[in-house]
Amino acid sequence: MSAGARPKLRQGEGRQRGQGRPVPIDFRSDNVTGASAPVIAALQRLAVGALSPYGNDDLTRAVEKRLEDLFECPLKAYLVATGSAANALALSVLCPPYGALYCHPDAHIATDECGAPEFYTGGAKLVTIPGDHGKITAAGLEAALAKGWQGVVHHVQPAAVSLTQASEAGTVYKPREIAAIARVARRHGLALHMDGARFANALVGLGCTPAEATWKAGVDVLSFGGTKNGCLAVEAVLFFQPERARDFEFRRKRGGHLFSKMRFLAAQMQAYLEDDLWLENARHANRLARRLAAGLKAIPGIRRRHQVEANEVFLDLPGRLAKALAREGFIMELWAKGEPMQVRLVTAFSTKDEEVDAFLAAARRLQRA
């Protein structure tokens, strides 16, 4: 879920600097970060001069070519500013108003997009499929489709499946898992969409190529994230079969995401991809998440809820410890109240080793107290 969707464990007055000001270390989300220096520099270079508007410029075309090279296939790429727009507009092409979109109950499209997928599809229904650790399975999808809705006028018609990569539990779909889901989807005539807001983190966790993690496994459309991983505000919607894009350009315009100064979105994406900055940022974030998880594993009374496969760590923390950490200036996302408290910690491209070490040292000290 997005930062802002749940109550926070806020910093208190523990760690101090200067005139008694608290020094927060914010692990709520990778949405709280700024942007990578190369992205800012690219925007500054384009702040002067003239370029054709609405994506009719060489820079935007160069970004599409770079994405084709990266994913090793012809594709259509469309830049938008937010992940919600990328997901909702992509799904609007894949699903009619009377359609069913299948996803995990915790998927971002089901919990954090304020009905945008339903709105932009014109009324499609999100049908959720439970699954352990934030992921659906091929068997779960098959069981949902076995209800026999297809062709029955009283029911929404199965149209598309959406996978969140990395999932809302910080876990990652393996290519074989995606392929198994894709085979079920194909048998039933469904399209397969991937919400890749944290695609870079998932990819470096998998250690495979972008193509192997997407279209080679059966993904039709990818919402390729940049904002959480070092950009200011840019995502790309990638259609791996260009003919599937159909009327996407019109839907993007109607949805308010055809930017007149598209060069500022393209500049971010170009800098993000150049010299594999997107992968380097994700490797850094994932490394620190593993470091955080390994350190916490050694502290009695703390339990990890899911495997750490990207850049998110989900924990059961004793309420006393969680509140004490918050008083010392560590900000966490409170996932569920109760005893123990369920919290999420997210590392990002800008997280520092010493911030992770400070959290671990405080957790060890406070748990002993």
Contacts in CASP RR format, 6 or more apart in sequence:
PFRMAT RR
TARGET T0000
AUTHOR 0000-0000-0000
METHOD contacts of the structure
MODEL  1
MSAGARPKLRQGEGRQRGQGRPVPIDFRSDNVTGASAPVIAALQRLAVGA
LSPYGNDDLTRAVEKRLEDLFECPLKAYLVATGSAANALALSVLCPPYGA
LYCHPDAHIATDECGAPEFYTGGAKLVTIPGDHGKITAAGLEAALAKGWQ
GVVHHVQPAAVSLTQASEAGTVYKPREIAAIARVARRHGLALHMDGARFA
NALVGLGCTPAEATWKAGVDVLSFGGTKNGCLAVEAVLFFQPERARDFEF
RRKRGGHLFSKMRFLAAQMQAYLEDDLWLENARHANRLARRLAAGLKAIP
GIRRRHQVEANEVFLDLPGRLAKALAREGFIMELWAKGEPMQVRLVTAFS
TKDEEVDAFLAAARRLQRA
1 106 0 8 1.000
1 108 0 8 1.000
1 111 0 8 1.000
1 112 0 8 1.000
1 168 0 8 1.000
1 333 0 8 1.000
2 29 0 8 1.000
2 31 0 8 1.000
2 108 0 8 1.000
2 112 0 8 1.000
3 28 0 8 1.000
3 29 0 8 1.000
3 31 0 8 1.000
3 32 0 8 1.000
3 333 0 8 1.000
4 28 0 8 1.000
5 111 0 8 1.000
5 112 0 8 1.000
6 333 0 8 1.000
6 334 0 8 1.000
6 335 0 8 1.000
7 334 0 8 1.000
8 28 0 8 1.000
8 331 0 8 1.000
8 332 0 8 1.000
8 333 0 8 1.000
8 334 0 8 1.000
9 322 0 8 1.000
9 323 0 8 1.000
9 325 0 8 1.000
9 326 0 8 1.000
9 330 0 8 1.000
9 331 0 8 1.000
9 332 0 8 1.000
9 333 0 8 1.000
9 334 0 8 1.000
9 341 0 8 1.000
9 343 0 8 1.000
10 326 0 8 1.000
10 331 0 8 1.000
11 22 0 8 1.000
11 24 0 8 1.000
11 326 0 8 1.000
11 327 0 8 1.000
11 328 0 8 1.000
11 329 0 8 1.000
11 330 0 8 1.000
11 331 0 8 1.000
12 22 0 8 1.000
12 326 0 8 1.000
12 327 0 8 1.000
12 328 0 8 1.000
12 329 0 8 1.000
13 20 0 8 1.000
13 22 0 8 1.000
13 327 0 8 1.000
14 22 0 8 1.000
14 327 0 8 1.000
14 328 0 8 1.000
14 329 0 8 1.000
15 22 0 8 1.000
15 23 0 8 1.000
15 328 0 8 1.000
15 329 0 8 1.000
16 22 0 8 1.000
16 23 0 8 1.000
17 23 0 8 1.000
22 329 0 8 1.000
23 329 0 8 1.000
24 329 0 8 1.000
24 330 0 8 1.000
24 331 0 8 1.000
25 329 0 8 1.000
25 330 0 8 1.000
25 331 0 8 1.000
25 355 0 8 1.000
25 358 0 8 1.000
25 359 0 8 1.000
26 32 0 8 1.000
26 331 0 8 1.000
27 330 0 8 1.000
27 331 0 8 1.000
27 332 0 8 1.000
27 333 0 8 1.000
27 345 0 8 1.000
27 346 0 8 1.000
27 347 0 8 1.000
27 351 0 8 1.000
27 359 0 8 1.000
28 331 0 8 1.000
28 332 0 8 1.000
28 333 0 8 1.000
28 344 0 8 1.000
28 346 0 8 1.000
29 228 0 8 1.000
29 333 0 8 1.000
29 346 0 8 1.000
30 198 0 8 1.000
30 228 0 8 1.000
30 229 0 8 1.000
30 285 0 8 1.000
30 311 0 8 1.000
30 346 0 8 1.000
30 347 0 8 1.000
30 348 0 8 1.000
30 349 0 8 1.000
31 227 0 8 1.000
31 228 0 8 1.000
32 348 0 8 1.000
33 228 0 8 1.000
33 230 0 8 1.000
33 348 0 8 1.000
33 349 0 8 1.000
33 350 0 8 1.000
34 230 0 8 1.000
34 232 0 8 1.000
34 350 0 8 1.000
35 230 0 8 1.000
35 231 0 8 1.000
35 232 0 8 1.000
35 268 0 8 1.000
36 230 0 8 1.000
36 231 0 8 1.000
36 271 0 8 1.000
36 272 0 8 1.000
36 277 0 8 1.000
36 281 0 8 1.000
36 349 0 8 1.000
38 271 0 8 1.000
38 274 0 8 1.000
38 275 0 8 1.000
38 277 0 8 1.000
39 230 0 8 1.000
39 231 0 8 1.000
39 232 0 8 1.000
39 267 0 8 1.000
39 268 0 8 1.000
39 271 0 8 1.000
39 272 0 8 1.000
39 277 0 8 1.000
40 232 0 8 1.000
41 271 0 8 1.000
42 267 0 8 1.000
42 268 0 8 1.000
42 270 0 8 1.000
42 271 0 8 1.000
43 232 0 8 1.000
43 264 0 8 1.000
43 267 0 8 1.000
43 268 0 8 1.000
45 267 0 8 1.000
46 59 0 8 1.000
46 263 0 8 1.000
46 264 0 8 1.000
46 267 0 8 1.000
51 57 0 8 1.000
51 58 0 8 1.000
51 59 0 8 1.000
51 263 0 8 1.000
53 260 0 8 1.000
53 261 0 8 1.000
53 262 0 8 1.000
54 258 0 8 1.000
54 259 0 8 1.000
54 260 0 8 1.000
54 262 0 8 1.000
55 259 0 8 1.000
55 262 0 8 1.000
55 263 0 8 1.000
55 266 0 8 1.000
57 262 0 8 1.000
57 263 0 8 1.000
57 266 0 8 1.000
59 263 0 8 1.000
59 266 0 8 1.000
59 267 0 8 1.000
59 270 0 8 1.000
60 79 0 8 1.000
60 262 0 8 1.000
60 263 0 8 1.000
60 265 0 8 1.000
60 266 0 8 1.000
62 266 0 8 1.000
62 270 0 8 1.000
63 77 0 8 1.000
63 79 0 8 1.000
63 236 0 8 1.000
63 266 0 8 1.000
63 269 0 8 1.000
63 270 0 8 1.000
63 273 0 8 1.000
64 75 0 8 1.000
64 76 0 8 1.000
64 77 0 8 1.000
66 270 0 8 1.000
66 273 0 8 1.000
67 75 0 8 1.000
67 77 0 8 1.000
67 224 0 8 1.000
67 236 0 8 1.000
67 238 0 8 1.000
67 273 0 8 1.000
68 74 0 8 1.000
68 75 0 8 1.000
68 77 0 8 1.000
70 210 0 8 1.000
70 273 0 8 1.000
71 210 0 8 1.000
71 211 0 8 1.000
71 214 0 8 1.000
71 215 0 8 1.000
71 238 0 8 1.000
71 240 0 8 1.000
72 209 0 8 1.000
72 210 0 8 1.000
72 211 0 8 1.000
73 211 0 8 1.000
73 215 0 8 1.000
73 240 0 8 1.000
74 242 0 8 1.000
75 238 0 8 1.000
75 239 0 8 1.000
75 240 0 8 1.000
75 242 0 8 1.000
76 238 0 8 1.000
76 239 0 8 1.000
76 242 0 8 1.000
76 245 0 8 1.000
76 248 0 8 1.000
77 236 0 8 1.000
77 237 0 8 1.000
77 238 0 8 1.000
77 239 0 8 1.000
78 89 0 8 1.000
78 236 0 8 1.000
78 237 0 8 1.000
78 245 0 8 1.000
78 248 0 8 1.000
78 249 0 8 1.000
78 252 0 8 1.000
79 234 0 8 1.000
79 235 0 8 1.000
79 236 0 8 1.000
79 237 0 8 1.000
79 259 0 8 1.000
79 262 0 8 1.000
79 265 0 8 1.000
79 266 0 8 1.000
79 269 0 8 1.000
80 86 0 8 1.000
80 89 0 8 1.000
80 234 0 8 1.000
80 235 0 8 1.000
80 236 0 8 1.000
80 237 0 8 1.000
80 252 0 8 1.000
80 257 0 8 1.000
80 265 0 8 1.000
81 233 0 8 1.000
81 234 0 8 1.000
81 235 0 8 1.000
81 257 0 8 1.000
81 259 0 8 1.000
81 265 0 8 1.000
82 227 0 8 1.000
82 233 0 8 1.000
82 235 0 8 1.000
82 257 0 8 1.000
83 195 0 8 1.000
83 197 0 8 1.000
83 223 0 8 1.000
83 225 0 8 1.000
83 227 0 8 1.000
83 235 0 8 1.000
84 112 0 8 1.000
84 113 0 8 1.000
84 114 0 8 1.000
84 116 0 8 1.000
85 116 0 8 1.000
85 235 0 8 1.000
85 252 0 8 1.000
85 255 0 8 1.000
85 257 0 8 1.000
86 223 0 8 1.000
86 224 0 8 1.000
86 225 0 8 1.000
86 235 0 8 1.000
86 236 0 8 1.000
86 237 0 8 1.000
87 108 0 8 1.000
87 109 0 8 1.000
87 113 0 8 1.000
87 116 0 8 1.000
87 117 0 8 1.000
87 162 0 8 1.000
87 193 0 8 1.000
87 195 0 8 1.000
87 223 0 8 1.000
88 109 0 8 1.000
88 113 0 8 1.000
88 116 0 8 1.000
88 117 0 8 1.000
88 119 0 8 1.000
88 120 0 8 1.000
88 121 0 8 1.000
89 120 0 8 1.000
89 237 0 8 1.000
89 248 0 8 1.000
89 251 0 8 1.000
89 252 0 8 1.000
89 255 0 8 1.000
89 257 0 8 1.000
90 193 0 8 1.000
90 221 0 8 1.000
90 223 0 8 1.000
90 237 0 8 1.000
90 248 0 8 1.000
91 101 0 8 1.000
91 109 0 8 1.000
91 117 0 8 1.000
91 120 0 8 1.000
91 121 0 8 1.000
91 124 0 8 1.000
91 160 0 8 1.000
91 162 0 8 1.000
91 193 0 8 1.000
92 117 0 8 1.000
92 120 0 8 1.000
92 121 0 8 1.000
92 122 0 8 1.000
92 251 0 8 1.000
93 221 0 8 1.000
93 244 0 8 1.000
93 245 0 8 1.000
93 246 0 8 1.000
93 247 0 8 1.000
93 248 0 8 1.000
93 251 0 8 1.000
94 159 0 8 1.000
94 160 0 8 1.000
94 191 0 8 1.000
94 193 0 8 1.000
94 220 0 8 1.000
94 221 0 8 1.000
94 244 0 8 1.000
95 101 0 8 1.000
95 121 0 8 1.000
95 124 0 8 1.000
95 159 0 8 1.000
95 160 0 8 1.000
95 191 0 8 1.000
96 121 0 8 1.000
96 124 0 8 1.000
96 157 0 8 1.000
96 159 0 8 1.000
97 121 0 8 1.000
97 122 0 8 1.000
97 123 0 8 1.000
97 124 0 8 1.000
98 123 0 8 1.000
98 124 0 8 1.000
98 156 0 8 1.000
98 157 0 8 1.000
99 121 0 8 1.000
99 124 0 8 1.000
99 125 0 8 1.000
99 156 0 8 1.000
99 157 0 8 1.000
99 158 0 8 1.000
99 159 0 8 1.000
100 124 0 8 1.000
100 125 0 8 1.000
100 126 0 8 1.000
100 127 0 8 1.000
100 149 0 8 1.000
100 155 0 8 1.000
100 156 0 8 1.000
100 157 0 8 1.000
100 158 0 8 1.000
100 159 0 8 1.000
101 109 0 8 1.000
101 117 0 8 1.000
101 121 0 8 1.000
101 124 0 8 1.000
101 125 0 8 1.000
101 126 0 8 1.000
101 127 0 8 1.000
101 159 0 8 1.000
101 160 0 8 1.000
101 161 0 8 1.000
101 162 0 8 1.000
102 127 0 8 1.000
102 128 0 8 1.000
102 129 0 8 1.000
102 136 0 8 1.000
102 141 0 8 1.000
102 144 0 8 1.000
102 158 0 8 1.000
102 160 0 8 1.000
102 161 0 8 1.000
102 162 0 8 1.000
102 190 0 8 1.000
103 109 0 8 1.000
103 110 0 8 1.000
103 126 0 8 1.000
103 127 0 8 1.000
103 128 0 8 1.000
103 129 0 8 1.000
103 136 0 8 1.000
103 161 0 8 1.000
103 162 0 8 1.000
103 163 0 8 1.000
103 164 0 8 1.000
104 110 0 8 1.000
104 128 0 8 1.000
104 129 0 8 1.000
104 130 0 8 1.000
104 131 0 8 1.000
104 134 0 8 1.000
104 135 0 8 1.000
104 136 0 8 1.000
104 163 0 8 1.000
104 164 0 8 1.000
104 167 0 8 1.000
104 168 0 8 1.000
105 111 0 8 1.000
105 128 0 8 1.000
105 129 0 8 1.000
105 130 0 8 1.000
106 134 0 8 1.000
106 164 0 8 1.000
106 167 0 8 1.000
106 168 0 8 1.000
106 169 0 8 1.000
107 128 0 8 1.000
107 162 0 8 1.000
107 164 0 8 1.000
107 168 0 8 1.000
107 195 0 8 1.000
108 164 0 8 1.000
108 168 0 8 1.000
108 195 0 8 1.000
108 197 0 8 1.000
109 116 0 8 1.000
109 117 0 8 1.000
109 126 0 8 1.000
109 162 0 8 1.000
109 164 0 8 1.000
109 195 0 8 1.000
110 126 0 8 1.000
110 128 0 8 1.000
111 168 0 8 1.000
117 124 0 8 1.000
117 126 0 8 1.000
118 124 0 8 1.000
118 125 0 8 1.000
118 126 0 8 1.000
120 251 0 8 1.000
120 255 0 8 1.000
124 156 0 8 1.000
124 159 0 8 1.000
125 156 0 8 1.000
127 144 0 8 1.000
127 156 0 8 1.000
129 136 0 8 1.000
129 140 0 8 1.000
129 141 0 8 1.000
129 143 0 8 1.000
129 144 0 8 1.000
130 136 0 8 1.000
131 137 0 8 1.000
131 140 0 8 1.000
133 167 0 8 1.000
133 169 0 8 1.000
133 171 0 8 1.000
133 306 0 8 1.000
133 307 0 8 1.000
134 164 0 8 1.000
134 167 0 8 1.000
134 168 0 8 1.000
134 169 0 8 1.000
134 170 0 8 1.000
134 171 0 8 1.000
134 306 0 8 1.000
135 163 0 8 1.000
135 167 0 8 1.000
135 169 0 8 1.000
135 171 0 8 1.000
135 173 0 8 1.000
135 177 0 8 1.000
136 161 0 8 1.000
136 163 0 8 1.000
136 181 0 8 1.000
137 177 0 8 1.000
137 180 0 8 1.000
137 181 0 8 1.000
138 177 0 8 1.000
138 180 0 8 1.000
138 181 0 8 1.000
138 183 0 8 1.000
138 184 0 8 1.000
141 161 0 8 1.000
141 181 0 8 1.000
141 184 0 8 1.000
141 185 0 8 1.000
142 184 0 8 1.000
145 158 0 8 1.000
145 184 0 8 1.000
145 188 0 8 1.000
147 155 0 8 1.000
148 155 0 8 1.000
149 155 0 8 1.000
149 156 0 8 1.000
149 157 0 8 1.000
149 158 0 8 1.000
150 157 0 8 1.000
150 158 0 8 1.000
150 188 0 8 1.000
151 157 0 8 1.000
158 188 0 8 1.000
158 189 0 8 1.000
158 190 0 8 1.000
159 190 0 8 1.000
159 191 0 8 1.000
160 190 0 8 1.000
160 191 0 8 1.000
160 192 0 8 1.000
160 193 0 8 1.000
161 181 0 8 1.000
161 185 0 8 1.000
161 190 0 8 1.000
161 191 0 8 1.000
161 192 0 8 1.000
161 193 0 8 1.000
162 193 0 8 1.000
162 194 0 8 1.000
162 195 0 8 1.000
163 173 0 8 1.000
163 178 0 8 1.000
163 181 0 8 1.000
163 192 0 8 1.000
163 193 0 8 1.000
163 194 0 8 1.000
163 195 0 8 1.000
163 219 0 8 1.000
164 194 0 8 1.000
164 195 0 8 1.000
164 196 0 8 1.000
164 197 0 8 1.000
165 172 0 8 1.000
165 173 0 8 1.000
165 194 0 8 1.000
165 195 0 8 1.000
165 196 0 8 1.000
165 198 0 8 1.000
165 199 0 8 1.000
165 202 0 8 1.000
165 213 0 8 1.000
166 172 0 8 1.000
166 196 0 8 1.000
166 198 0 8 1.000
166 199 0 8 1.000
166 201 0 8 1.000
166 202 0 8 1.000
166 309 0 8 1.000
166 310 0 8 1.000
166 311 0 8 1.000
166 312 0 8 1.000
167 173 0 8 1.000
169 305 0 8 1.000
169 306 0 8 1.000
169 312 0 8 1.000
169 314 0 8 1.000
170 198 0 8 1.000
170 306 0 8 1.000
170 308 0 8 1.000
170 309 0 8 1.000
170 310 0 8 1.000
170 311 0 8 1.000
170 312 0 8 1.000
170 314 0 8 1.000
171 306 0 8 1.000
171 307 0 8 1.000
171 309 0 8 1.000
171 310 0 8 1.000
172 202 0 8 1.000
172 205 0 8 1.000
172 206 0 8 1.000
172 309 0 8 1.000
172 310 0 8 1.000
173 181 0 8 1.000
173 202 0 8 1.000
174 206 0 8 1.000
175 206 0 8 1.000
175 208 0 8 1.000
175 212 0 8 1.000
175 213 0 8 1.000
175 216 0 8 1.000
175 217 0 8 1.000
176 217 0 8 1.000
178 192 0 8 1.000
178 194 0 8 1.000
178 213 0 8 1.000
178 217 0 8 1.000
178 218 0 8 1.000
178 219 0 8 1.000
179 217 0 8 1.000
179 218 0 8 1.000
181 192 0 8 1.000
182 192 0 8 1.000
182 217 0 8 1.000
182 218 0 8 1.000
182 219 0 8 1.000
185 191 0 8 1.000
185 192 0 8 1.000
191 220 0 8 1.000
191 221 0 8 1.000
191 244 0 8 1.000
192 218 0 8 1.000
192 219 0 8 1.000
192 220 0 8 1.000
192 221 0 8 1.000
193 219 0 8 1.000
193 220 0 8 1.000
193 221 0 8 1.000
193 222 0 8 1.000
193 223 0 8 1.000
194 214 0 8 1.000
194 219 0 8 1.000
194 221 0 8 1.000
194 222 0 8 1.000
194 223 0 8 1.000
195 223 0 8 1.000
196 202 0 8 1.000
196 222 0 8 1.000
196 223 0 8 1.000
196 224 0 8 1.000
196 225 0 8 1.000
197 223 0 8 1.000
197 225 0 8 1.000
197 226 0 8 1.000
197 227 0 8 1.000
197 228 0 8 1.000
197 235 0 8 1.000
198 225 0 8 1.000
198 228 0 8 1.000
198 229 0 8 1.000
198 310 0 8 1.000
198 311 0 8 1.000
199 213 0 8 1.000
199 222 0 8 1.000
199 224 0 8 1.000
199 225 0 8 1.000
200 225 0 8 1.000
200 226 0 8 1.000
200 229 0 8 1.000
200 278 0 8 1.000
200 279 0 8 1.000
200 281 0 8 1.000
200 282 0 8 1.000
201 229 0 8 1.000
201 282 0 8 1.000
201 285 0 8 1.000
201 286 0 8 1.000
201 310 0 8 1.000
201 311 0 8 1.000
202 213 0 8 1.000
202 309 0 8 1.000
202 310 0 8 1.000
203 210 0 8 1.000
203 213 0 8 1.000
203 279 0 8 1.000
203 282 0 8 1.000
204 279 0 8 1.000
204 282 0 8 1.000
204 283 0 8 1.000
204 286 0 8 1.000
205 286 0 8 1.000
205 309 0 8 1.000
205 310 0 8 1.000
206 213 0 8 1.000
213 219 0 8 1.000
214 222 0 8 1.000
214 238 0 8 1.000
214 240 0 8 1.000
215 240 0 8 1.000
219 240 0 8 1.000
220 239 0 8 1.000
220 240 0 8 1.000
220 241 0 8 1.000
220 244 0 8 1.000
221 237 0 8 1.000
221 238 0 8 1.000
221 239 0 8 1.000
221 240 0 8 1.000
221 244 0 8 1.000
222 237 0 8 1.000
222 238 0 8 1.000
222 240 0 8 1.000
223 235 0 8 1.000
223 236 0 8 1.000
223 237 0 8 1.000
223 238 0 8 1.000
224 235 0 8 1.000
224 236 0 8 1.000
224 237 0 8 1.000
224 238 0 8 1.000
225 231 0 8 1.000
225 234 0 8 1.000
225 235 0 8 1.000
225 236 0 8 1.000
226 234 0 8 1.000
226 235 0 8 1.000
226 268 0 8 1.000
226 269 0 8 1.000
226 272 0 8 1.000
226 278 0 8 1.000
227 233 0 8 1.000
227 234 0 8 1.000
227 235 0 8 1.000
228 348 0 8 1.000
229 272 0 8 1.000
229 278 0 8 1.000
229 281 0 8 1.000
229 282 0 8 1.000
229 285 0 8 1.000
229 348 0 8 1.000
229 349 0 8 1.000
230 272 0 8 1.000
230 277 0 8 1.000
230 281 0 8 1.000
230 348 0 8 1.000
230 349 0 8 1.000
230 350 0 8 1.000
231 268 0 8 1.000
231 269 0 8 1.000
231 272 0 8 1.000
232 268 0 8 1.000
233 265 0 8 1.000
233 268 0 8 1.000
234 265 0 8 1.000
234 268 0 8 1.000
234 269 0 8 1.000
234 272 0 8 1.000
236 269 0 8 1.000
237 248 0 8 1.000
239 245 0 8 1.000
239 248 0 8 1.000
249 258 0 8 1.000
252 258 0 8 1.000
259 265 0 8 1.000
271 277 0 8 1.000
272 278 0 8 1.000
281 349 0 8 1.000
282 311 0 8 1.000
282 349 0 8 1.000
284 349 0 8 1.000
284 351 0 8 1.000
285 310 0 8 1.000
285 311 0 8 1.000
285 347 0 8 1.000
285 348 0 8 1.000
285 349 0 8 1.000
285 351 0 8 1.000
286 310 0 8 1.000
286 311 0 8 1.000
286 347 0 8 1.000
288 311 0 8 1.000
288 347 0 8 1.000
288 351 0 8 1.000
288 353 0 8 1.000
288 356 0 8 1.000
289 308 0 8 1.000
289 310 0 8 1.000
289 311 0 8 1.000
289 312 0 8 1.000
289 313 0 8 1.000
289 345 0 8 1.000
289 346 0 8 1.000
289 347 0 8 1.000
290 308 0 8 1.000
291 353 0 8 1.000
291 356 0 8 1.000
292 308 0 8 1.000
292 313 0 8 1.000
292 345 0 8 1.000
292 347 0 8 1.000
292 356 0 8 1.000
292 359 0 8 1.000
292 360 0 8 1.000
293 304 0 8 1.000
293 308 0 8 1.000
293 313 0 8 1.000
295 360 0 8 1.000
296 302 0 8 1.000
296 304 0 8 1.000
296 313 0 8 1.000
296 315 0 8 1.000
296 360 0 8 1.000
296 363 0 8 1.000
297 304 0 8 1.000
299 360 0 8 1.000
299 363 0 8 1.000
299 364 0 8 1.000
299 367 0 8 1.000
300 367 0 8 1.000
301 318 0 8 1.000
301 367 0 8 1.000
302 315 0 8 1.000
302 316 0 8 1.000
302 317 0 8 1.000
302 318 0 8 1.000
302 321 0 8 1.000
302 363 0 8 1.000
302 367 0 8 1.000
303 315 0 8 1.000
303 316 0 8 1.000
303 340 0 8 1.000
304 313 0 8 1.000
304 314 0 8 1.000
304 315 0 8 1.000
304 316 0 8 1.000
305 314 0 8 1.000
305 315 0 8 1.000
305 316 0 8 1.000
305 342 0 8 1.000
306 314 0 8 1.000
311 346 0 8 1.000
311 347 0 8 1.000
311 348 0 8 1.000
312 344 0 8 1.000
312 345 0 8 1.000
312 346 0 8 1.000
313 344 0 8 1.000
313 345 0 8 1.000
313 346 0 8 1.000
313 347 0 8 1.000
314 335 0 8 1.000
314 342 0 8 1.000
314 343 0 8 1.000
314 344 0 8 1.000
314 345 0 8 1.000
315 342 0 8 1.000
315 343 0 8 1.000
315 344 0 8 1.000
315 345 0 8 1.000
316 340 0 8 1.000
316 341 0 8 1.000
316 342 0 8 1.000
317 325 0 8 1.000
317 340 0 8 1.000
317 341 0 8 1.000
317 342 0 8 1.000
317 343 0 8 1.000
318 339 0 8 1.000
318 340 0 8 1.000
318 341 0 8 1.000
318 367 0 8 1.000
319 338 0 8 1.000
319 339 0 8 1.000
319 340 0 8 1.000
319 341 0 8 1.000
321 363 0 8 1.000
321 366 0 8 1.000
321 367 0 8 1.000
322 332 0 8 1.000
322 334 0 8 1.000
322 340 0 8 1.000
322 341 0 8 1.000
322 343 0 8 1.000
324 366 0 8 1.000
324 369 0 8 1.000
325 332 0 8 1.000
325 359 0 8 1.000
325 362 0 8 1.000
325 363 0 8 1.000
325 366 0 8 1.000
326 332 0 8 1.000
328 362 0 8 1.000
328 366 0 8 1.000
330 359 0 8 1.000
330 362 0 8 1.000
332 343 0 8 1.000
332 344 0 8 1.000
332 345 0 8 1.000
333 343 0 8 1.000
333 344 0 8 1.000
333 345 0 8 1.000
333 346 0 8 1.000
334 341 0 8 1.000
334 342 0 8 1.000
334 343 0 8 1.000
335 342 0 8 1.000
335 343 0 8 1.000
335 344 0 8 1.000
336 342 0 8 1.000
345 359 0 8 1.000
347 356 0 8 1.000
END
